[in-house]
Amino acid sequence: MDDAAPLQTEGRWKHQYSLTNCSKPDKQENKAAAADVEGTWEGAGRRVRTDVDGESTALPQRGSLQASCPCLLSDSFRRFASNMSKLRSSLLRSAVAAVAAKPRANFSTGPQQKHKTFYEFRTYCIRPDQNAAFLKLTNDNIHLRTAHSELIGYWSVEYGGLNQVFHIWKYESYSQRAAVRAALAQDPSWVSKYLSKAMPMLTSQDNEVTYLVPWSSLQQPPQEGGVYELTSYQMRPGGPSVWGKAFQAAVTAHDAPGYAKLVGVFHSEFGQLNRVHTLWWFESPDQRAELRQKAHNDARVVAAVRNSFVHLDSQKNKLMFPCPFSPLK
């Protein structure tokens, strides 16, 4: 039988593998093998070899060549397979060690707050016919409220919302806030002179607990007066570990000489999650418009903002005027 004879597989002719150094079955075995596969190789995909006399011999399937002809596995191939297995194990151990060595904080989705101090954002919507009366009532009685906890700022919304006031209160802990709330409920002056009169003037109230982000601190404006812009960014889920650096770069690009004055950057803890707020100060609404146009023409600012916006779902803002009694003016 000629070892160079072609292979007939699934109705097609293919050249046979050379089986040098492998033992050959005798002719009687060939005939028996041919009888076993006669009429079945074409449908079942069996591999057969036909010799010059027209006799066929069944061959092992391709995946079984190694088992039937161990001579095909040379010593060099065995060494190569062994080395590849060792390399694969070494790379796997290195990858596991690298992951274990990373600080777990990198996988956190929270704001990584290191201090207990938090800031409560409050937004009140006022009945349109009671807006002026509410502001006067608050101006006359705010001292009753600030006797219990620290007020950071109190503003009347001018653009981005109608008949609204926005205020920020500082607390050192949740237990302090609970104690303040309990004390206010037992303060007869607060209840009778302010709360009972103010509540009928409101249509809704909303609050949000926030922390200053680790790279921001509360800043005073360069002078009294002016206007404040509160910009709220709804970021995609994932937290600062995903978008923190890009967002910080965008804010820092705006907080530069010749641009807006950054008062603080806050990350939500209770309320709408994955939300970040920036509070800015401007001399006037017109100055804000001028600086915004300037930023749009600054390639450095544009690039930083573009990199941050890939993590952004939505944003909104408000332009606010500080009330006369607001600590931040």
SVG drawing of the C-alpha trace seen along z (x, -y; Angstrom):
<svg xmlns="http://www.w3.org/2000/svg" viewBox="-51 -93 64 104">
<polyline fill="none" stroke="black" stroke-width="0.4" points="0.0,0.0 1.4,-3.4 1.6,-5.9 1.4,-8.8 -2.1,-7.7 -4.7,-10.5 -7.3,-10.7 -11.0,-10.7 -12.9,-12.6 -16.7,-13.4 -16.7,-13.0 -13.5,-15.1 -9.9,-14.1 -7.2,-15.3 -3.6,-14.5 -2.8,-11.9 -0.6,-12.7 2.7,-11.0 2.8,-8.3 6.5,-7.5 7.8,-5.4 4.2,-4.3 3.4,-0.6 1.2,0.3 -1.7,2.8 -1.5,5.8 -3.7,6.2 -6.2,8.5 -6.8,5.8 -7.2,3.3 -9.9,5.3 -11.7,5.7 -11.5,2.0 -12.8,1.2 -15.7,3.5 -16.6,1.8 -16.8,-1.6 -18.2,-0.7 -21.2,-2.9 -20.9,-4.9 -17.9,-7.3 -19.6,-9.8 -22.5,-10.5 -20.6,-10.1 -17.5,-12.0 -15.2,-9.0 -11.6,-9.3 -10.6,-6.4 -7.5,-5.6 -7.8,-3.9 -4.8,-2.1 -3.9,-1.4 -5.9,1.8 -9.1,-0.1 -9.2,1.2 -10.1,-1.3 -8.7,-1.4 -10.3,-3.4 -8.0,-5.9 -8.1,-7.5 -10.0,-10.7 -7.8,-13.8 -8.1,-14.3 -7.0,-10.7 -3.7,-10.8 -1.8,-11.5 -3.2,-8.4 -2.7,-6.1 0.7,-7.5 2.6,-8.6 5.6,-9.0 4.2,-12.3 4.9,-13.9 8.6,-14.6 10.6,-15.4 10.9,-19.0 7.1,-19.3 6.7,-17.9 9.2,-20.4 7.4,-23.3 4.0,-22.2 5.5,-22.0 7.1,-25.4 3.9,-27.0 2.0,-25.5 4.5,-26.9 4.4,-30.3 0.6,-30.3 0.6,-29.5 3.2,-32.2 1.2,-34.9 -2.0,-33.9 -0.2,-34.1 1.2,-37.5 -2.2,-38.8 -3.8,-37.6 -1.1,-39.2 -1.4,-42.5 -5.2,-42.7 -4.7,-41.8 -2.1,-44.5 -4.3,-47.3 -6.1,-49.3 -9.7,-48.3 -10.7,-51.9 -10.1,-51.9 -13.2,-49.7 -15.4,-51.8 -18.2,-53.7 -18.8,-56.2 -17.3,-59.7 -14.6,-58.3 -15.6,-60.8 -13.0,-61.0 -14.9,-63.4 -18.2,-63.3 -19.1,-66.9 -21.9,-67.1 -24.0,-69.8 -27.8,-69.6 -29.1,-71.2 -32.7,-72.5 -34.9,-73.8 -38.3,-75.3 -40.9,-76.2 -43.0,-79.2 -46.6,-80.1 -46.2,-82.8 -48.4,-85.3 -46.4,-84.6 -42.8,-84.9 -42.1,-88.4 -43.9,-87.7 -42.0,-84.5 -38.6,-86.3 -39.5,-89.0 -40.7,-86.5 -37.5,-84.5 -35.3,-87.7 -37.1,-88.7 -36.8,-85.4 -33.8,-83.5 -31.9,-84.2 -34.3,-81.7 -33.1,-79.0 -29.4,-79.8 -29.4,-79.6 -29.5,-75.9 -27.1,-75.1 -24.8,-76.8 -26.2,-78.3 -23.7,-78.4 -25.8,-80.4 -29.4,-81.3 -30.3,-82.4 -33.3,-83.4 -33.3,-81.7 -33.4,-84.1 -32.7,-82.0 -33.3,-78.2 -36.2,-78.2 -39.1,-80.4 -40.4,-81.2 -37.6,-79.1 -35.2,-79.6 -32.0,-77.4 -30.1,-77.1 -27.2,-75.1 -26.8,-73.9 -23.7,-72.4 -23.7,-69.5 -20.9,-67.7 -22.8,-64.4 -26.2,-62.8 -26.7,-62.7 -26.2,-66.5 -28.8,-67.0 -31.2,-64.8 -30.7,-66.8 -31.2,-70.1 -34.4,-68.9 -35.7,-67.8 -34.7,-71.1 -36.5,-73.1 -39.7,-71.2 -39.5,-72.2 -38.7,-75.8 -41.9,-77.8 -40.6,-81.0 -39.5,-79.1 -42.8,-77.3 -45.1,-80.2 -43.2,-83.1 -41.9,-81.3 -42.8,-77.7 -46.6,-78.0 -46.6,-81.1 -44.1,-79.9 -45.5,-76.4 -48.7,-77.6 -46.7,-79.7 -44.8,-76.7 -45.9,-74.3 -43.0,-71.8 -39.8,-71.2 -36.8,-69.1 -33.5,-68.2 -30.3,-66.4 -27.4,-65.4 -24.0,-66.1 -20.3,-66.0 -17.5,-68.2 -15.4,-66.1 -11.9,-65.3 -10.1,-67.7 -12.4,-70.7 -12.9,-73.0 -15.5,-75.6 -14.2,-79.0 -15.3,-82.6 -16.0,-84.8 -13.4,-87.6 -16.0,-90.3 -19.6,-90.6 -22.4,-91.0 -22.5,-89.2 -24.4,-86.2 -24.0,-82.4 -24.4,-79.6 -25.3,-76.1 -24.6,-73.6 -25.8,-70.0 -24.3,-67.1 -26.0,-63.7 -23.1,-61.3 -23.3,-57.8 -23.2,-55.0 -19.8,-54.0 -18.8,-56.7 -15.6,-58.8 -13.4,-55.7 -14.7,-55.8 -15.2,-59.5 -13.6,-61.4 -10.3,-62.4 -11.9,-63.6 -14.5,-65.6 -11.9,-67.2 -9.8,-68.2 -12.9,-69.9 -13.7,-71.8 -10.1,-72.8 -9.9,-74.1 -12.7,-76.5 -11.4,-77.5 -8.4,-79.4 -7.3,-83.0 -9.5,-85.1 -12.5,-82.7 -15.2,-82.0 -14.5,-81.7 -15.2,-78.2 -16.9,-78.1 -17.3,-74.4 -17.8,-71.0 -20.3,-68.6 -21.1,-64.9 -24.6,-63.5 -25.0,-61.0 -28.8,-61.0 -31.2,-62.1 -30.4,-61.6 -27.2,-59.4 -24.3,-59.9 -24.9,-63.6 -22.2,-66.3 -22.8,-70.0 -20.5,-72.9 -21.1,-76.3 -19.6,-79.3 -19.4,-83.0 -19.6,-85.8 -19.6,-89.6 -22.8,-89.7 -24.9,-87.8 -23.2,-89.7 -19.7,-88.8 -20.8,-85.2 -21.9,-85.4 -18.6,-86.9 -16.5,-84.3 -18.6,-81.5 -17.9,-82.8 -14.2,-83.0 -14.2,-79.4 -15.7,-78.2 -12.8,-79.7 -10.1,-78.2 -8.8,-74.9 -7.6,-73.8 -11.0,-74.2 -12.8,-72.7 -10.6,-69.6 -11.1,-69.0 -14.8,-69.4 -15.1,-67.0 -13.2,-64.3 -15.6,-64.7 -18.8,-64.7 -18.4,-61.1 -19.4,-60.2 -22.3,-62.6 -26.0,-61.8 -27.5,-65.2 -26.9,-68.6 -28.9,-71.6 -28.1,-74.9 -29.5,-77.9 -28.4,-81.5 -29.1,-82.8 -28.9,-86.0 -27.9,-85.8 -30.4,-87.0 -29.4,-89.9 -29.0,-87.5 -27.0,-84.9 -23.4,-84.3 -22.2,-83.7 -22.9,-87.1"/>
</svg>
